[in-house]
Amino acid sequence: NEYFKIIDPNTLYTYSKLLDLGQEIKKAWNYQGFMIDPYNSLMIDKSQLRGISKHDYDYEASSAFRVFCKTNNVTLLLCMHAATEALRKLHPSNHEYAGHPVAPWGSDAEGGGKHINRSDSFLVMHRYTQHPTDWMYSMVHIRKIKDMDTNGRPTGIDSPIMMRSVPNNVGFTINGENMLHKTLGEI
């Protein structure tokens, strides 16, 4: 409760109602991060959708998210699922992960490339959940970094950040180092 506030998942929100709620919470508690998980669980405001396509509606939502972040000095994490076609893409038979699903690209998110186009950064979390040995790795593919002045950059196509689950799912190691025992200065 000190670090997280969970908004009632049994209430359905449109993106604009959720941002209004986020604004009210910001007045009472100066949080720095706001996560929407997943975007496709939000209701569509049908009155706002009149006269525009769903594609344009999503662009308006993306613009509202950007304004909310800039106005409130907040990082917004917008979780999305891959589109059905992306889930069908498998590694070829000569690949190390032959037959397993390929990590999606930004354009593979539901709704297509508009989400990577409108974001400052775009990360893909991918796991080979049915692999006999690598099922415990969460692979972070950094697909976009808008501001590379701080030396951040996208990961190589086949070089994601490999996070290995600690036994009992109580954290992760990166390159064999347990991140729970590191200070920000050590990372």
Disulfide bonds with the S-S distance in Angstrom:
none
